[in-house]
Amino acid sequence: MIKQPSNIKVGRRKTAVARVKLVPGTGKYIINDKDALEYLKSDNFIKDTLLPLKVTNTEGLYDIYVNAFGGGIRGQTEAIRLGIARSLVSINQEYRPILREKGYLTRDPRMVERKKYGRPKARKRFQFSKR
């Protein structure tokens, strides 16, 4: 099994996966070789992904390079946030209690429930007809 470099951390949410690399720098934020605003198309999504940096007062100290795939934009946003939080902990262990308290180190385990046979969706049933 090939082990990835330790400075790259993985974040996951639903079916989205984000590989995050934090490098000391000026605050550049690149997702899939595009500027973050160009990729996510919303300031709210960008603010959401940068919350771990805000909480630890490290905004603008690191360049962030992300490779995100799978899922939708919201799932990728939360996967990136988890990856950034894990990267910060690998850089400095003192950030761990702060990020843990805010819930940024917890992977959201919720996934889509599979469709069952004899039903139109996972739990929905066909309309009942008495006659």
HUJOVEN-V526735 format. One record per residue. N is the residue number from 0. SS is DSSP state (H for helix, E for strand, L for the rest). NEAR is the number of other C-alpha atoms within 10 Angstrom. Layout:
[[N;SS;NEAR] [N;SS;NEAR]]
//
This chain:
[[0;L;3] [1;L;4] [2;L;5] [3;L;8] [4;L;8] [5;L;9] [6;L;14] [7;E;19] [8;E;22] [9;E;21] [10;E;25] [11;E;25] [12;E;24] [13;L;19] [14;L;14] [15;E;20] [16;E;22] [17;E;28] [18;E;21] [19;E;27] [20;E;21] [21;E;22] [22;E;17] [23;E;11] [24;L;11] [25;L;12] [26;L;15] [27;L;15] [28;E;19] [29;E;18] [30;E;20] [31;L;13] [32;L;11] [33;E;13] [34;E;14] [35;H;20] [36;H;15] [37;H;10] [38;H;14] [39;H;17] [40;L;12] [41;L;11] [42;H;11] [43;H;11] [44;H;18] [45;H;18] [46;H;14] [47;H;15] [48;H;21] [49;L;20] [50;H;18] [51;H;27] [52;H;20] [53;H;13] [54;H;14] [55;L;15] [56;L;11] [57;L;13] [58;L;15] [59;L;15] [60;L;15] [61;E;18] [62;E;16] [63;E;21] [64;E;22] [65;E;23] [66;E;16] [67;E;22] [68;E;17] [69;L;14] [70;L;15] [71;L;12] [72;H;16] [73;H;15] [74;H;20] [75;H;26] [76;H;25] [77;H;24] [78;H;29] [79;H;30] [80;H;29] [81;H;29] [82;H;29] [83;H;31] [84;H;30] [85;H;25] [86;H;23] [87;H;24] [88;H;17] [89;H;17] [90;H;13] [91;L;10] [92;H;9] [93;H;12] [94;H;19] [95;H;17] [96;H;12] [97;H;15] [98;H;22] [99;H;12] [100;H;10] [101;H;12] [102;L;14] [103;L;21] [104;L;21] [105;L;14] [106;L;15] [107;L;14] [108;L;8] [109;L;8] [110;L;9] [111;L;8] [112;L;9] [113;L;9] [114;L;12] [115;L;12] [116;L;8] [117;L;10] [118;L;11] [119;L;11] [120;L;13] [121;L;13] [122;L;11] [123;L;11] [124;L;11] [125;L;10] [126;L;6] [127;L;6] [128;L;5] [129;L;4] [130;L;3]]
//
